[in-house]
């Protein structure tokens, strides 16, 4: 479904990604783990098109997309839940959700999917007319996920969905991720919480200083030794 091949990208003249390759197959949950500054969020921004590639290619559903605008990628079903939620705080919960469907014209389907969304996230239904800035951190994350779902993702990318949440809310968010996967959505998950991420994933990639230093099944990567070696940069490249 998604193939990232030897891409390089960064900010101005500062290189961040250094020949990164990974693959996400339809129906999988793939997790990307690594410490702060490893380049995980930069990779997500590059895949969605916010940052340009300086070399390499990104192929989605069999077609190269690395020269396409972010809006085109979203319409093709490649959708990102960004780090930090990025909700529109001065708008209502309902208005925030509608932003996920901004490129759609099928108003009746949007209305029906909104109702389904409120069944999945009843707390958002209760607060739909309130300003988004009154939501708790966990509720904001649900709002960000709900907004992304209204874009009808085929591949949902999630950047640090558990960041800053309490352990109870972390469990709830990962339960939502598992539920979304069971509903048929392919997921690329960036997480610092390696243990939680690997428990729900099929396969995992470990990044360090802009490179993939290890890739394996999630079960294998749950080995303490494997993760230890990867974080120290002694893993085998993929």
ChimeraX attribute file (.defattr): number of C-alpha atoms within 10 A of each C-alpha:
attribute: neighborCount
match mode: 1-to-1
recipient: residues
	/A:1	16
	/A:2	21
	/A:3	19
	/A:4	20
	/A:5	16
	/A:6	16
	/A:7	22
	/A:8	22
	/A:9	25
	/A:10	19
	/A:11	11
	/A:12	6
	/A:13	7
	/A:14	8
	/A:15	13
	/A:16	20
	/A:17	27
	/A:18	18
	/A:19	16
	/A:20	23
	/A:21	20
	/A:22	18
	/A:23	17
	/A:24	19
	/A:25	15
	/A:26	15
	/A:27	17
	/A:28	18
	/A:29	26
	/A:30	26
	/A:31	27
	/A:32	27
	/A:33	29
	/A:34	24
	/A:35	16
	/A:36	12
	/A:37	13
	/A:38	20
	/A:39	25
	/A:40	29
	/A:41	19
	/A:42	18
	/A:43	25
	/A:44	23
	/A:45	18
	/A:46	21
	/A:47	28
	/A:48	23
	/A:49	21
	/A:50	14
	/A:51	17
	/A:52	19
	/A:53	19
	/A:54	13
	/A:55	14
	/A:56	16
	/A:57	20
	/A:58	25
	/A:59	16
	/A:60	21
	/A:61	16
	/A:62	10
	/A:63	11
	/A:64	14
	/A:65	20
	/A:66	24
	/A:67	11
	/A:68	12
	/A:69	13
	/A:70	20
	/A:71	14
	/A:72	14
	/A:73	17
	/A:74	22
	/A:75	16
	/A:76	17
	/A:77	17
	/A:78	24
	/A:79	27
	/A:80	26
	/A:81	23
	/A:82	21
	/A:83	18
	/A:84	16
	/A:85	20
	/A:86	12
	/A:87	20
	/A:88	16
	/A:89	14
	/A:90	13
	/A:91	15
	/A:92	19
	/A:93	27
	/A:94	19
	/A:95	17
	/A:96	21
	/A:97	26
	/A:98	20
	/A:99	16
	/A:100	21
	/A:101	20
	/A:102	10
	/A:103	13
	/A:104	15
	/A:105	9
	/A:106	9
	/A:107	10
	/A:108	9
	/A:109	12
	/A:110	18
	/A:111	13
	/A:112	10
	/A:113	15
	/A:114	21
	/A:115	14
	/A:116	12
	/A:117	20
	/A:118	15
	/A:119	12
	/A:120	15
	/A:121	17
	/A:122	13
	/A:123	14
	/A:124	23
	/A:125	17
	/A:126	11
	/A:127	16
	/A:128	18
	/A:129	13
	/A:130	17
	/A:131	17
	/A:132	23
	/A:133	15
	/A:134	14
	/A:135	18
	/A:136	11
	/A:137	18
	/A:138	21
	/A:139	18
	/A:140	21
	/A:141	25
	/A:142	22
	/A:143	27
	/A:144	26
	/A:145	25
	/A:146	22
	/A:147	26
	/A:148	25
	/A:149	24
	/A:150	22
	/A:151	25
	/A:152	21
	/A:153	19
	/A:154	21
	/A:155	27
	/A:156	25
	/A:157	25
	/A:158	25
	/A:159	23
	/A:160	21
	/A:161	27
	/A:162	26
	/A:163	17
	/A:164	12
	/A:165	15
	/A:166	12
	/A:167	10
	/A:168	9
	/A:169	16
	/A:170	18
	/A:171	14
	/A:172	15
	/A:173	20
	/A:174	17
	/A:175	13
	/A:176	16
	/A:177	22
	/A:178	17
	/A:179	13
	/A:180	15
	/A:181	18
	/A:182	11
	/A:183	10
	/A:184	13
	/A:185	21
	/A:186	23
	/A:187	27
	/A:188	24
	/A:189	26
	/A:190	28
	/A:191	24
	/A:192	19
	/A:193	16
	/A:194	20
	/A:195	16
	/A:196	15
	/A:197	25
	/A:198	25
	/A:199	16
	/A:200	19
	/A:201	22
	/A:202	16
	/A:203	22
	/A:204	27
	/A:205	25
	/A:206	27
	/A:207	27
	/A:208	22
	/A:209	18
	/A:210	22
	/A:211	23
	/A:212	28
	/A:213	22
	/A:214	23
	/A:215	21
	/A:216	15
	/A:217	14
	/A:218	22
	/A:219	14
	/A:220	15
	/A:221	23
	/A:222	18
	/A:223	11
	/A:224	11
	/A:225	11
	/A:226	15
	/A:227	21
	/A:228	13
	/A:229	14
	/A:230	24
	/A:231	20
	/A:232	10
	/A:233	18
	/A:234	13
	/A:235	19
	/A:236	11
	/A:237	15
	/A:238	14
